[in-house]
């Protein structure tokens, strides 16, 4: 009886789970939206409206100019209240604009191949490293199809002009 109950419950979950959650016949954009949601991209790349609620009008547009970079303290990691700016032993980092804005987002700087290379190597097309707290190791282990789906979804976002380094001077790298 326990085995039958388990099998019935598993079947119910499989039938009710969306296709993109099962890796089924969902479109790449639907799959990408799902992956962006479950991997926490909004946690750092979206400004917040209330507490830790992402501002979906500015979804994935990165650090707003109104968010100060936290102060540095030796041996500590500090984050802005909206988690879009960080300071730690690596120096300072801010969340990138992932919208397709050509001037300040991934717009013309990334195509699918360069996006996959960036996620696999942890280096942006200009050669700079992706800094913590970005969990590069999570993305480097994703399948090509999953990374392509994320890129396809990001391309569907409204372009938001947001220069994430506005108002700050990049800190020198730690010695």
Buried (B, 14 or more C-beta within 10 A) or exposed (E): EEEEEEEEEEEEEEEEEEEBBEEEEBEBBBBBBBBBEEBEBBBBBBBBEEEEEBBEEBBBBBBBEEBEBBEBEEEEBBBBEBBBBBBBEBBBBBBBBBBBBEEBBBBEBBEEEBBBBBBBEBBBEEEEBBBBBBEBEEBEEBEEEBBBBBBBBBBEBEBBEBBBBEEBEEEEEEE
